[in-house]
Amino acid sequence: MLKWSAFATATLLSLIPALAQSPDAFFRGKTLTWTVGYPPSGGFDAYSRAAARFFGKNIPGNPNVIVSNMPGASSLQFVRWLANVAPKDGTAFGMFNRGLMPKSVLEPNETRVDFTKFGWIGSMNSEYAVCYTWGGKKIASLDDLKRTRITLGDTSKNSGGYIYTSMLRWLAPENARVVLGYATTGDIWLAIERGEIDGNCTLVSSLQTQRPDWLAQKKVDVLVQFAPTRQPGFESVPTIFELIKDENETQAVHFLIASEAIGRPVIAPPGVPTDRLAALRKAFLDTMKDPEFLDYARKAQMDIDPVAGEAAQKIADDIQKTPAAAVEVARKLMD
């Protein structure tokens, strides 16, 4: 017993210098890994790589920041790794699909993730999504959809886009079907251009950065937008809230799309020391207003509208606290 106590004491004493280090001293000379929960293509990867180029110089100690990809189950594989395997010292963090947040409440046994436990660093912007069809299909409105069948593409039921696909199917249950299994949004867009599928539901920012000509040249027809009010450039397109009247359904839709307020979320594992998390949060906001970064983002046509880590944390908490009745209605909408 005495030997074990001496060993334990020595081990604890050896950890004290590391724990007592300031963020500057800890991060200096280290390599931090920003992981993307998707393959190296599409919006999440593009936004992550853009921010990572400038993130290190804004972190105390100016560490090197590299980007890696960990695709799987629409970023759920990455989120689970971050929660259970990744180092909890502030050297690992990354961007995931915000659509997993309502899913974690709808299907907790399948998801097995509690987003209130993570260290929220921030979000690069707020988002809203649309459902659209390829212009050549001549399906320019929901009225057209009620008369014509279409096939939409998506990656999996874990994706953020699947939430919107499900709501579109709820609006036109007989005429909207979905094909799952595409690896990335880029693969979906190629399938649309080839005529293999008719459309998709995705973030407007993804279209603006990855397929800017689609909107500018009206190559696609937007059917519905998932936002509280009609957004600039889509004044003639109805919002989902204009199409529902029932109060329970309205609450359910609010629950399903609440995570769009943190459209490009960056999180660290649970348990990161408070001072290091605070340093990463500040560095994130400093990066989002860094003139060099903003110039890079502007040239890449990226929408930058940052959300602080503390505000992102509150949104995660609010989603988790959604009343059971609204969650049950949302579950039916997602069937």
C-alpha positions in Angstrom: 0.0 0.0 0.0 2.8 2.4 0.9 4.6 1.6 -2.4 1.4 2.3 -4.4 0.8 5.6 -2.5 4.4 6.7 -3.2 4.0 5.8 -6.9 0.6 7.6 -7.2 2.1 10.7 -5.5 5.0 10.7 -7.8 2.7 10.4 -10.8 0.5 13.2 -9.7 3.5 15.4 -9.0 4.9 14.7 -12.5 1.6 16.0 -14.0 1.6 19.3 -12.0 4.0 21.2 -14.4 1.9 20.3 -17.4 -1.4 21.2 -15.7 0.1 24.5 -14.4 1.4 25.6 -17.8 -0.2 28.8 -19.3 -1.9 28.3 -22.7 1.1 30.1 -24.3 3.6 27.7 -22.7 1.5 24.6 -23.5 0.7 25.4 -27.1 4.2 26.7 -28.1 6.0 24.3 -30.4 3.0 21.9 -30.6 1.1 20.7 -33.7 -2.7 20.9 -33.3 -5.0 18.9 -35.4 -8.2 20.3 -36.9 -10.2 17.3 -38.1 -13.1 17.4 -40.6 -15.8 14.7 -40.3 -16.0 14.4 -44.1 -13.7 13.5 -47.0 -11.5 16.3 -48.5 -14.2 17.9 -50.6 -17.3 19.9 -50.0 -18.2 22.8 -47.8 -17.1 21.5 -44.3 -13.6 20.7 -45.7 -13.2 24.0 -47.6 -14.2 26.1 -44.6 -12.0 24.1 -42.2 -8.9 24.4 -44.4 -9.5 28.1 -44.8 -9.7 28.8 -41.1 -6.9 26.4 -40.2 -4.4 28.4 -42.4 -4.7 31.4 -40.1 -5.8 29.8 -36.7 -2.3 29.0 -35.4 -1.0 32.5 -35.5 -3.9 33.6 -33.3 -3.5 30.9 -30.7 -1.1 31.7 -27.7 2.3 30.2 -28.5 1.6 30.2 -32.3 1.4 26.4 -32.7 1.2 24.7 -36.1 -2.3 23.7 -37.1 -2.9 20.8 -39.6 -6.1 19.5 -41.1 -7.1 15.8 -41.3 -10.2 14.1 -42.4 -12.2 11.4 -40.6 -15.3 10.6 -42.7 -18.0 8.2 -41.6 -21.7 8.3 -40.9 -22.0 12.0 -41.8 -19.3 12.9 -39.3 -20.7 10.9 -36.4 -17.6 8.7 -36.5 -15.4 11.8 -35.9 -17.7 13.1 -33.1 -17.5 9.8 -31.2 -13.7 9.7 -31.6 -13.5 13.2 -30.3 -15.6 12.3 -27.3 -14.0 9.0 -26.4 -10.5 8.8 -27.9 -9.0 12.2 -28.8 -6.6 13.8 -26.4 -8.4 16.2 -24.0 -5.5 18.7 -23.8 -6.6 21.2 -26.4 -4.6 19.8 -29.3 -7.5 18.1 -31.0 -10.7 19.7 -32.3 -12.7 19.9 -35.5 -15.8 20.6 -37.5 -18.8 18.3 -37.7 -22.3 18.1 -39.2 -24.6 20.2 -37.0 -27.5 18.0 -38.1 -26.3 15.4 -35.6 -27.5 17.7 -32.8 -31.2 17.1 -33.1 -30.6 13.5 -34.1 -28.8 13.0 -30.8 -32.1 13.9 -29.1 -34.3 12.0 -31.5 -32.2 8.8 -31.5 -30.0 8.9 -28.4 -29.4 5.2 -28.3 -28.1 5.2 -31.9 -26.1 8.4 -31.7 -24.6 7.9 -28.2 -23.3 11.5 -28.1 -24.2 14.4 -25.7 -23.3 17.6 -27.4 -23.7 19.6 -24.2 -20.5 18.0 -22.9 -18.1 19.2 -25.6 -15.9 22.2 -25.5 -17.6 24.6 -27.9 -15.0 26.7 -29.7 -17.4 28.5 -32.0 -19.0 28.5 -35.5 -17.8 30.1 -38.6 -21.3 31.2 -39.6 -25.0 30.8 -39.3 -26.7 28.9 -42.0 -30.0 28.2 -43.7 -30.8 25.5 -46.1 -32.9 25.1 -49.2 -34.3 22.3 -51.2 -33.9 22.6 -55.0 -34.3 20.8 -58.3 -32.2 20.9 -61.4 -33.6 23.6 -63.7 -34.1 21.3 -66.6 -36.6 19.2 -64.6 -39.2 22.0 -64.9 -40.1 21.7 -61.2 -39.9 25.3 -60.0 -42.3 25.3 -57.1 -44.0 23.1 -54.5 -47.2 23.2 -56.6 -45.1 21.6 -59.5 -43.8 19.0 -57.0 -47.4 18.0 -56.1 -47.9 17.0 -59.7 -44.4 15.4 -60.5 -42.3 12.8 -58.8 -38.6 13.6 -58.0 -35.6 11.8 -56.6 -33.3 13.6 -54.2 -29.8 12.5 -53.2 -28.2 12.5 -49.8 -25.2 11.0 -47.9 -27.0 9.3 -45.0 -29.8 9.8 -42.5 -27.2 11.4 -40.2 -26.6 14.3 -42.6 -27.8 17.8 -42.0 -29.4 17.7 -45.4 -31.5 14.7 -44.6 -33.5 16.8 -42.0 -34.6 19.1 -44.9 -35.1 16.2 -47.3 -37.5 14.6 -44.7 -39.5 17.8 -44.3 -39.8 18.1 -48.1 -41.0 14.5 -48.2 -43.5 15.4 -45.5 -44.8 18.3 -47.6 -45.2 16.0 -50.7 -45.1 12.4 -49.4 -46.2 10.8 -52.7 -43.8 12.6 -55.0 -40.5 13.1 -53.2 -38.2 10.1 -52.7 -34.5 10.0 -51.5 -31.5 7.9 -52.5 -28.9 7.6 -49.8 -25.2 6.5 -50.0 -23.4 9.3 -51.7 -20.0 9.9 -50.0 -20.0 13.7 -50.2 -22.1 16.6 -51.3 -19.8 16.9 -54.2 -20.8 13.5 -55.4 -24.5 14.4 -55.1 -23.9 17.5 -57.3 -22.2 15.4 -59.9 -25.1 13.0 -59.9 -27.5 16.0 -60.4 -25.5 17.3 -63.3 -25.5 13.8 -64.9 -29.2 13.5 -64.5 -29.0 10.6 -62.2 -31.1 12.4 -59.5 -33.3 15.5 -59.6 -32.2 17.6 -56.7 -31.0 17.9 -53.1 -31.4 19.8 -49.9 -28.3 21.6 -48.6 -26.9 24.8 -47.1 -27.1 27.9 -49.3 -23.4 28.7 -48.4 -22.3 25.3 -49.9 -24.0 26.2 -53.2 -22.5 29.7 -53.1 -18.9 28.4 -52.6 -18.9 25.1 -54.5 -21.4 25.7 -57.3 -21.8 29.5 -57.5 -23.0 29.4 -61.1 -26.0 27.3 -60.2 -27.7 30.1 -58.3 -26.2 33.0 -60.3 -27.2 31.5 -63.7 -30.5 30.0 -62.3 -29.5 26.5 -63.2 -31.6 25.2 -60.2 -35.1 26.0 -58.9 -35.4 26.5 -55.2 -38.6 25.0 -53.8 -38.5 25.9 -50.1 -36.1 27.7 -47.7 -35.6 26.7 -44.0 -35.3 30.1 -42.3 -37.6 32.2 -40.1 -38.1 34.7 -42.9 -37.5 34.9 -46.6 -33.8 35.5 -47.2 -32.2 38.0 -49.7 -32.1 36.5 -53.2 -34.9 34.1 -52.4 -37.8 36.6 -51.9 -40.2 34.5 -54.0 -39.4 31.2 -52.2 -41.7 30.3 -49.3 -40.2 29.4 -45.9 -41.1 26.2 -44.2 -42.9 28.2 -41.5 -45.3 29.6 -44.1 -46.3 26.1 -45.0 -47.3 24.8 -41.6 -50.0 26.1 -39.3 -50.0 23.7 -36.3 -48.2 25.0 -33.3 -46.7 21.6 -32.3 -45.4 21.2 -35.8 -43.9 24.8 -35.7 -42.1 23.9 -32.4 -40.9 20.7 -33.9 -39.5 22.5 -37.0 -37.8 25.0 -34.8 -36.1 22.2 -32.9 -35.0 20.5 -36.1 -33.4 23.6 -37.7 -32.1 25.3 -34.5 -28.6 24.0 -35.1 -28.4 26.1 -38.3 -27.5 29.1 -36.1 -24.2 27.3 -35.8 -23.8 26.1 -39.3 -20.1 25.4 -39.3 -19.4 24.4 -35.7 -16.0 23.7 -34.2 -15.7 21.7 -31.0 -13.1 20.2 -28.8 -13.4 17.1 -26.6 -15.1 17.1 -23.2 -12.6 17.9 -20.4 -10.2 20.4 -22.1 -8.7 22.6 -19.4 -10.8 25.8 -19.0 -8.0 28.2 -19.7 -7.0 26.4 -22.9 -10.6 26.2 -24.1 -10.9 30.0 -23.4 -7.7 30.6 -25.4 -9.0 28.5 -28.4 -12.3 30.4 -28.3 -10.6 33.8 -28.3 -8.2 32.7 -31.1 -11.2 31.5 -33.1 -12.9 34.8 -33.0 -9.7 36.6 -33.6 -9.2 34.5 -36.7 -12.7 35.2 -37.9 -11.9 38.9 -38.0 -8.3 38.5 -39.2 -7.9 40.7 -42.4 -5.8 38.1 -44.2 -8.4 35.4 -43.4 -11.3 37.6 -44.4 -9.6 38.4 -47.7 -9.0 34.7 -48.4 -12.6 33.9 -47.5 -14.0 36.6 -49.7 -12.0 35.4 -52.7 -13.4 31.9 -52.0 -16.9 33.3 -51.7 -17.3 32.0 -48.2 -19.9 33.4 -45.9 -18.3 34.4 -42.6 -20.6 35.3 -39.7 -19.0 33.9 -36.6 -20.7 32.7 -33.5 -18.8 32.7 -30.2 -18.2 29.4 -28.3 -20.3 30.5 -25.4 -23.3 31.2 -27.6 -22.8 28.0 -29.5 -22.8 26.1 -26.2 -26.2 27.7 -25.2 -27.7 26.6 -28.5 -26.5 23.0 -27.9 -28.0 23.2 -24.4 -31.4 24.5 -25.7 -31.6 21.7 -28.3 -31.0 19.2 -25.5 -33.8 20.7 -23.4 -36.5 20.7 -26.1 -39.9 19.6 -24.7 -40.8 16.0 -25.2 -44.0 16.8 -27.1 -42.1 18.8 -29.7 -39.5 16.1 -30.0 -42.2 13.5 -30.7 -43.7 15.5 -33.5 -40.2 16.0 -35.0 -39.7 12.3 -34.8 -42.8 11.8 -36.9 -41.6 14.4 -39.4 -38.3 12.5 -39.8 -40.0 9.1 -40.5 
